[in-house]
Amino acid sequence: MRMHDNTLYVTTQKSYLAREGQNVLVRVEKQTRLRLPVHTIGGIVCFGNVACSPYLLGMCGDAGVSVVFLTESGRFLARVNGKQSGNVLLRRAQHAATTHPEKASTLATTIVSAKIANARTVLQRAMRDHASSIPQAVEVGRAVRRMADLLGELDRPLALDRLRGVEGEAAALYFSVFDQLILAQKEAFFLRDRNRRPPRDNMNALLSFLYSILTADLVAACESVGLDPQMGFLHADRAGRPSLALDLVEEFRPVLADRLALSLVNLQQIDIRGFTMRESGVVAMTDETRKTVLVAYQKRKAEELVHPFLNEKMTFGLLFHVQARLLARWLRGDLDAYSAFFWR
């Protein structure tokens, strides 16, 4: 079992990452702002105009530390890895499963079930804790009941086209009432619809940013157990798209990203000053707000929970790797079924 890894997020523009011995240095305007031993880092994520020396990249490759490059807003650009140690037999089993309709449908149905159940639990907890503050509680309750009906349709594996239809309806229901869960700063943070590429309002910008860093973590989790992050089951294959990582992200979106976004807004840890509207209509976060979000994300990853299948206490950050390992065991035939993460 691997320990919970810390991710180094570099958001300051014109930063330069260099190597000194077995340390990672972060320099800004030729001044060293941070020095960390490479063995204490699980991964490095660079936002925007951040450069790295080839010696730093070589050291990270040898140490198994991936370096990810994103735009300032969090859109994926590239990933630098060292030598891959993935098990070829596992990847062959993964490929065989993706081309086997029954196995692919079984896994995809399990993942969608977890996604819908976890999203429904987010709504239920909001109703339990803030019922008097939710303007349209009746609508939220109606969405909760309909999502239960949709879960009932997933008692048996569905063909992928039908499954994606169920997932789409559940997502539309969830986001149709998500705005009711935003209880503070309503003039600045609202969700009329889910939009992205680019996000056109503050809440969508925040959600897209969190989804991007969550995806980067799930890509690393897949790679850590030897899975191919681009060979998915629910998400269609596309060049450069981490389809398998996106499959696993679905289990965590509501619990980790959505709840964190709501907490940051409702507790007023971020505000309208941290967002800017560019001439192109793109909403972007300021550097300071990105740092606030990333610190909160790291803290949330360090929170502990009991795994519903293994019945072991672990952090959210370790949970990513556990789910990837459970998937690998199912693909190898060591488990009869993949146990998706259902939040309790």
BELZIKA-V613561 format. One record per helix or strand of 2 or more residues. SS is the DSSP state (alpha for helix, beta for strand). FROM is the first residue (numbers start at 1). TO is the last residue. If there is no record, write none. Layout:
ss: {SS;SS}
from: {FROM;FROM}
to: {TO;TO}
This chain:
ss: {beta;beta;beta;beta;alpha;beta;beta;alpha;beta;beta;alpha;alpha;alpha;alpha;alpha;alpha;alpha;beta;beta;alpha;beta;beta;alpha}
from: {6;15;23;31;38;41;50;54;66;76;88;101;137;160;202;243;272;275;283;287;304;313;316}
to: {10;20;28;37;40;47;52;63;70;80;98;133;152;181;224;266;274;277;285;301;306;315;332}
